[in-house]
Amino acid sequence: MAQAFIFLIQHFYKEDSTDVELPLQNNLSADDLIRINTKIFYSRPLEFIDNIIRQNFYQFLFFKETGVKKFICEKFNIYKQCFTNMFYNEEIREMHIVQFNKIQKVYRGMCKFAYMYKLKKAEIQVTTDLYMNELDPTARNVFTLFDGNRKYLFTISDLVNMFYTSLCNAPYFIPSPVACKNPYNNTPFTKANLYNIYFFIAFNKIKVPEIIRKYFMCHFNLKRFRNENRRLIHDHTITRYVNNSPVSNLRSSILEMIFEHNIYKKKLRIHSEFPPDLLLKIMRPYLLLYYKSKFSCRKYLNKKYHNILAVKLKEFIMYNHKFGRKMSFVYNQNHLGCSFDQRHIKYEIREEEYNIFHISHLVIDAETELSDDELDYSEYDNL
């Protein structure tokens, strides 16, 4: 990258009649490089102001290939010196900007051309989605990722799931987002690819998930994203855990929840043979409240969800306290059969539990939620 930018500067200031070859060799000595560059750079006389601008650009000729990031920093640091030099007037600064923009425009055009050439020549490494379904590269919902001179195909749902998996990483429900990676080579996405993915999702006329939009608003800065969105990460983590975890992991939590809140005269007794899949399907919204009452990052929220869960389970028990029990019956005279009581109340969220619509514009609840900055995460800082 540095050599390409230097080459453009040399051509920009080189006189057509100059017979000196441009120094693109890497084995030239420092003295030879200075001598050749000086002869090229000062091959024609210029006006006073133009000569000052030329001297500023002369610094660019001695860049070294030290990596893309360092090259970009050095390039714009020299560019910035024009604005901090107290001896330059507005005319000099304006001319410096104009000439830098001309060179930068050509340079970015060359970079774009090189990228398009590499993208066209690159081979598609993976032609299926993460569920092994064949993909059409021209389909509207298929994104072509160019990474490491190779192309990978992803659907929008795959991309969203990859973002959620990385950003909602929270071992023991402690928000600890990690970098989004290419699942096929385990390398983190570049910042350019992150922007490309985000705009691909946004321009497909679908609603960008909130957690991905928040990450974008933080300019894909993981530390800033974590510090500003701990509550959001935590809520998404709990929801994803309850919705995606295996039944075997959640059944014990359901029984523990029922045991803690089973304080009424009529008690629930879930039979050990009750179908676990059916049990989880019925109790999942209650289990979500249970986890929020245990692991929310705010004490008043723990209390709030605990009270809501207590009311909901009381309604559930009062509707049918025999839910989950095994019942035996006789059919065809001498044949004995059994079944489980599955009658239950439909889970509904009443508006008054969270908000009162017709007066919400007039009052604020006494338990106003704190901002993320006011939360106490000090116990997690050293983890």
C-alpha positions as CSV (number, residue, x, y, z in Angstrom):
1,M,0.0,0.0,0.0
2,A,2.8,2.5,0.9
3,Q,4.6,1.9,-2.4
4,A,1.4,2.5,-4.4
5,F,0.8,5.8,-2.7
6,I,4.4,6.8,-3.1
7,F,4.2,5.9,-6.8
8,L,1.2,8.2,-7.3
9,I,2.9,11.1,-5.6
10,Q,6.0,10.7,-7.8
11,H,3.9,10.7,-10.9
12,F,1.9,13.7,-9.7
13,Y,5.1,15.8,-9.4
14,K,7.3,14.2,-12.0
15,E,7.9,16.3,-15.2
16,D,7.1,14.4,-18.4
17,S,10.6,15.1,-19.8
18,T,12.3,13.7,-16.7
19,D,14.3,10.6,-17.7
20,V,14.8,9.3,-14.2
21,E,13.1,6.0,-13.4
22,L,10.8,5.8,-10.4
23,P,12.6,4.1,-7.5
24,L,10.4,1.0,-6.9
25,Q,13.3,-1.3,-6.0
26,N,13.6,-2.3,-2.4
27,N,17.3,-2.9,-2.5
28,L,18.3,0.8,-3.0
29,S,20.4,2.4,-0.4
30,A,19.0,5.3,1.6
31,D,21.3,7.8,-0.1
32,D,20.4,6.6,-3.6
33,L,16.7,6.7,-2.7
34,I,17.0,10.3,-1.5
35,R,19.0,11.4,-4.5
36,I,16.6,9.8,-7.0
37,N,13.5,11.0,-5.3
38,T,14.9,14.5,-4.9
39,K,15.7,14.7,-8.6
40,I,12.2,13.5,-9.6
41,F,10.4,15.6,-7.0
42,Y,12.2,18.9,-7.8
43,S,12.5,18.4,-11.6
44,R,10.5,21.5,-12.3
45,P,10.2,24.9,-10.7
46,L,7.0,25.9,-9.0
47,E,5.5,29.0,-7.4
48,F,6.3,29.7,-3.8
49,I,3.0,28.3,-2.3
50,D,3.1,25.3,-4.7
51,N,6.7,24.6,-3.6
52,I,5.7,24.5,0.1
53,I,3.0,22.0,-0.7
54,R,5.5,19.9,-2.7
55,Q,7.8,19.9,0.3
56,N,5.0,18.6,2.5
57,F,4.4,15.7,0.1
58,Y,8.1,15.0,-0.1
59,Q,7.8,13.4,3.4
60,F,5.5,10.7,1.9
61,L,8.3,9.4,-0.3
62,F,10.1,7.7,2.6
63,F,7.3,5.5,3.9
64,K,8.3,2.0,4.7
65,E,6.1,-1.1,4.4
66,T,5.3,-1.5,8.1
67,G,1.8,-2.7,7.9
68,V,-1.5,-1.3,6.7
69,K,-2.5,0.2,10.1
70,K,0.8,2.0,10.6
71,F,0.9,3.3,7.1
72,I,-2.6,4.8,7.4
73,C,-1.7,6.4,10.7
74,E,1.5,7.9,9.3
75,K,-0.1,9.1,6.1
76,F,-2.8,11.1,7.9
77,N,-0.4,12.3,10.6
78,I,1.6,14.0,7.9
79,Y,-1.6,15.3,6.4
80,K,-2.6,16.7,9.8
81,Q,0.7,18.5,10.2
82,C,-0.5,21.0,7.6
83,F,-3.3,22.2,9.9
84,T,-1.2,22.4,13.0
85,N,1.7,24.3,11.4
86,M,1.4,27.9,12.7
87,F,3.3,29.3,9.7
88,Y,0.8,28.2,7.2
89,N,-2.1,30.4,6.1
90,E,-5.5,29.4,4.9
91,E,-4.5,29.4,1.3
92,I,-1.7,26.9,1.9
93,R,-3.9,24.7,3.9
94,E,-6.6,24.8,1.2
95,M,-4.2,23.9,-1.6
96,H,-2.7,21.1,0.5
97,I,-6.2,19.6,0.9
98,V,-7.0,19.9,-2.8
99,Q,-3.8,18.2,-3.9
100,F,-4.1,15.5,-1.2
101,N,-7.6,14.8,-2.3
102,K,-6.6,14.3,-5.9
103,I,-3.9,11.8,-5.0
104,Q,-6.2,10.0,-2.5
105,K,-9.0,9.8,-5.0
106,V,-6.8,8.0,-7.5
107,Y,-5.3,5.8,-4.8
108,R,-8.7,4.7,-3.5
109,G,-9.8,4.0,-7.1
110,M,-6.8,1.8,-7.6
111,C,-7.6,0.0,-4.3
112,K,-11.2,-0.5,-5.4
113,F,-10.0,-1.9,-8.7
114,A,-7.6,-4.3,-7.0
115,Y,-10.4,-5.4,-4.7
116,M,-12.8,-6.1,-7.5
117,Y,-10.2,-8.0,-9.4
118,K,-9.3,-10.2,-6.4
119,L,-13.0,-10.7,-5.7
120,K,-13.7,-11.8,-9.3
121,K,-10.7,-14.2,-9.3
122,A,-11.3,-15.7,-5.8
123,E,-12.8,-19.1,-5.6
124,I,-15.9,-19.9,-3.5
125,Q,-14.8,-22.1,-0.7
126,V,-18.2,-22.8,0.8
127,T,-21.4,-23.0,-1.3
128,T,-23.8,-24.1,1.5
129,D,-25.2,-22.3,4.6
130,L,-24.5,-23.5,8.1
131,Y,-27.3,-26.1,7.8
132,M,-25.7,-27.6,4.6
133,N,-28.3,-26.2,2.2
134,E,-27.1,-25.2,-1.2
135,L,-27.0,-21.4,-1.8
136,D,-27.3,-19.3,-4.9
137,P,-24.6,-16.5,-4.9
138,T,-27.0,-14.2,-6.8
139,A,-29.9,-14.7,-4.4
140,R,-31.1,-11.5,-2.6
141,N,-30.7,-13.0,0.9
142,V,-27.2,-14.4,0.3
143,F,-24.1,-12.4,1.3
144,T,-20.7,-13.1,-0.3
145,L,-17.9,-12.6,2.3
146,F,-14.5,-11.9,0.8
147,D,-12.0,-13.0,3.5
148,G,-8.4,-14.1,3.0
149,N,-8.7,-14.0,-0.9
150,R,-11.5,-16.5,-0.6
151,K,-15.3,-16.2,-0.9
152,Y,-17.8,-17.6,1.6
153,L,-21.6,-17.6,1.2
154,F,-23.9,-16.8,4.1
155,T,-27.6,-16.2,4.5
156,I,-29.0,-13.3,6.5
157,S,-30.2,-15.7,9.2
158,D,-26.7,-17.2,9.5
159,L,-25.1,-13.8,9.8
160,V,-27.6,-12.7,12.5
161,N,-27.1,-15.9,14.5
162,M,-23.3,-15.4,14.3
163,F,-23.7,-11.8,15.7
164,Y,-25.9,-13.0,18.5
165,T,-23.6,-15.9,19.4
166,S,-20.6,-13.5,19.7
167,L,-22.3,-10.4,21.2
168,C,-24.5,-12.3,23.7
169,N,-21.6,-14.3,25.0
170,A,-22.1,-14.3,28.8
171,P,-20.7,-17.2,30.8
172,Y,-22.5,-17.4,34.1
173,F,-24.7,-14.6,32.8
174,I,-21.9,-12.1,33.0
175,P,-21.8,-10.0,29.7
176,S,-18.6,-10.8,27.9
177,P,-19.0,-10.2,24.2
178,V,-16.3,-11.5,21.8
179,A,-15.3,-10.7,18.3
180,C,-17.5,-12.0,15.5
181,K,-15.6,-14.6,13.5
182,N,-15.8,-16.4,10.2
183,P,-16.9,-19.9,11.3
184,Y,-14.9,-21.6,8.5
185,N,-11.5,-20.3,9.4
186,N,-12.0,-18.9,12.9
187,T,-10.6,-15.5,12.0
188,P,-12.3,-12.3,13.2
189,F,-14.2,-10.3,10.7
190,T,-12.4,-7.1,9.6
191,K,-14.0,-3.8,10.3
192,A,-14.8,-3.4,6.6
193,N,-16.6,-6.8,6.5
194,L,-18.6,-5.8,9.6
195,Y,-19.8,-2.7,7.9
196,N,-20.6,-4.6,4.7
197,I,-22.6,-7.2,6.7
198,Y,-24.5,-4.6,8.6
199,F,-25.5,-2.6,5.5
200,F,-26.4,-5.8,3.7
201,I,-28.8,-6.7,6.4
202,A,-30.2,-3.1,6.5
203,F,-30.7,-2.8,2.8
204,N,-32.6,-6.0,2.5
205,K,-35.6,-4.2,3.9
206,I,-35.7,-6.2,7.1
207,K,-35.5,-4.8,10.6
208,V,-32.0,-4.9,12.0
209,P,-32.0,-6.7,15.4
210,E,-31.5,-4.2,18.2
211,I,-28.3,-5.7,19.5
212,I,-26.6,-5.6,16.1
213,R,-27.8,-2.0,15.6
214,K,-26.3,-1.0,19.0
215,Y,-23.0,-2.7,18.0
216,F,-23.0,-0.6,14.8
217,M,-23.7,2.6,16.7
218,C,-20.6,1.9,18.8
219,H,-18.6,1.7,15.6
220,F,-18.0,-2.0,16.3
221,N,-16.0,-1.3,19.4
222,L,-16.4,-4.3,21.6
223,K,-15.4,-2.6,24.9
224,R,-17.7,0.4,24.3
225,F,-20.5,-1.9,23.2
226,R,-20.2,-4.0,26.4
227,N,-20.0,-0.9,28.7
228,E,-23.0,0.8,27.1
229,N,-25.3,-2.2,26.6
230,R,-24.8,-4.5,29.6
231,R,-28.5,-4.7,30.3
232,L,-29.4,-5.4,26.7
233,I,-26.7,-8.2,26.5
234,H,-27.9,-9.7,29.7
235,D,-31.6,-9.8,28.7
236,H,-30.8,-11.3,25.3
237,T,-28.5,-13.9,27.0
238,I,-31.2,-15.1,29.4
239,T,-33.8,-15.2,26.6
240,R,-31.5,-17.2,24.3
241,Y,-30.6,-19.6,27.1
242,V,-34.2,-20.3,27.9
243,N,-35.2,-20.6,24.2
244,N,-32.2,-22.6,22.9
245,S,-31.0,-24.8,25.8
246,P,-31.6,-28.5,25.7
247,V,-34.7,-29.8,27.7
248,S,-32.4,-31.9,29.9
249,N,-30.7,-28.7,31.2
250,L,-33.9,-26.8,31.8
251,R,-36.1,-29.4,33.4
252,S,-34.3,-29.3,36.7
253,S,-34.6,-25.5,36.7
254,I,-38.4,-25.8,36.1
255,L,-38.7,-28.2,39.0
256,E,-36.6,-25.9,41.2
257,M,-38.8,-22.9,40.3
258,I,-42.0,-24.8,41.1
259,F,-40.5,-25.9,44.5
260,E,-39.5,-22.3,45.5
261,H,-43.0,-20.9,44.6
262,N,-45.1,-23.9,45.6
263,I,-46.2,-22.4,48.9
264,Y,-49.9,-22.6,48.5
265,K,-52.4,-25.0,50.0
266,K,-52.9,-26.6,46.6
267,K,-49.4,-27.7,45.3
268,L,-48.1,-28.8,42.0
269,R,-46.5,-32.2,41.7
270,I,-44.9,-32.9,38.4
271,H,-44.6,-36.7,37.8
272,S,-41.2,-37.9,36.8
273,E,-42.6,-39.5,33.6
274,F,-44.3,-36.3,32.5
275,P,-43.1,-35.5,28.9
276,P,-40.2,-33.1,29.3
277,D,-40.7,-31.4,25.9
278,L,-44.3,-30.6,26.8
279,L,-43.4,-29.4,30.2
280,L,-40.8,-27.0,28.8
281,K,-43.2,-25.7,26.2
282,I,-45.8,-24.9,28.8
283,M,-43.5,-23.5,31.5
284,R,-41.0,-21.6,29.3
285,P,-42.5,-18.1,29.9
286,Y,-42.5,-18.8,33.6
287,L,-38.9,-20.0,33.5
288,L,-37.9,-16.8,31.7
289,L,-39.3,-14.8,34.6
290,Y,-37.6,-17.1,37.0
291,Y,-34.2,-16.5,35.5
292,K,-34.7,-12.8,35.3
293,S,-35.7,-12.8,39.0
294,K,-32.5,-14.6,39.8
295,F,-29.9,-13.1,37.5
296,S,-31.0,-9.5,36.6
297,C,-28.4,-7.0,37.3
298,R,-30.6,-4.7,39.4
299,K,-32.1,-5.6,42.7
300,Y,-35.4,-3.9,42.1
301,L,-35.7,-5.9,38.8
302,N,-35.1,-9.1,40.7
303,K,-37.9,-8.2,43.1
304,K,-40.2,-7.1,40.3
305,Y,-39.8,-10.3,38.2
306,H,-40.1,-12.4,41.4
307,N,-43.4,-10.8,42.3
308,I,-44.8,-11.2,38.7
309,L,-43.7,-14.8,38.7
310,A,-45.4,-15.4,42.1
311,V,-48.7,-14.0,40.7
312,K,-48.5,-16.0,37.5
313,L,-47.7,-19.3,39.2
314,K,-50.5,-18.7,41.7
315,E,-52.9,-18.3,38.8
316,F,-51.5,-21.4,37.2
317,I,-52.0,-23.5,40.4
318,M,-55.5,-22.1,41.1
319,Y,-56.6,-23.0,37.6
320,N,-55.5,-26.6,37.9
321,H,-53.4,-27.8,40.8
322,K,-53.3,-31.3,39.5
323,F,-51.3,-30.3,36.4
324,G,-48.5,-32.8,35.7
325,R,-49.9,-35.7,37.7
326,K,-50.2,-39.2,36.3
327,M,-53.7,-40.6,36.2
328,S,-54.7,-44.2,35.7
329,F,-57.9,-45.4,34.0
330,V,-59.5,-48.6,32.8
331,Y,-60.6,-49.1,29.2
332,N,-62.0,-52.1,27.4
333,Q,-63.0,-53.6,30.8
334,N,-59.7,-55.3,31.8
335,H,-57.2,-53.0,30.2
336,L,-55.4,-50.4,32.4
337,G,-54.2,-47.2,30.9
338,C,-52.6,-43.9,32.1
339,S,-52.3,-40.3,31.1
340,F,-51.0,-37.0,32.4
341,D,-53.1,-34.0,33.4
342,Q,-52.1,-31.3,30.9
343,R,-54.8,-28.7,31.5
344,H,-53.2,-25.3,32.2
345,I,-54.0,-21.6,32.0
346,K,-52.8,-19.7,28.9
347,Y,-49.9,-17.4,29.8
348,E,-50.7,-13.8,29.1
349,I,-49.0,-10.5,29.9
350,R,-51.5,-8.0,31.2
351,E,-50.8,-4.4,30.3
352,E,-51.1,-3.2,33.8
353,E,-48.2,-5.4,34.9
354,Y,-45.7,-3.2,33.1
355,N,-47.4,0.0,32.0
356,I,-50.8,1.8,32.0
357,F,-51.3,3.1,28.6
358,H,-53.7,5.9,29.2
359,I,-51.6,7.6,31.9
360,S,-48.1,6.6,30.8
361,H,-47.5,10.1,29.4
362,L,-48.3,11.7,32.7
363,V,-46.4,9.7,35.4
364,I,-43.2,7.8,35.9
365,D,-43.2,4.7,38.0
366,A,-41.5,5.1,41.3
367,E,-39.1,2.3,40.4
368,T,-37.6,4.1,37.4
369,E,-35.0,2.0,35.8
370,L,-31.4,3.1,36.2
371,S,-29.2,3.7,33.3
372,D,-26.4,1.3,32.5
373,D,-23.9,3.7,33.9
374,E,-25.6,3.6,37.3
375,L,-25.5,-0.2,37.6
376,D,-23.1,-1.8,40.0
377,Y,-20.9,-4.1,38.0
378,S,-17.8,-3.7,40.1
379,E,-17.8,-7.3,41.1
380,Y,-17.4,-8.3,37.4
381,D,-14.6,-5.8,36.4
382,N,-11.7,-8.1,37.3
383,L,-13.1,-11.2,35.6
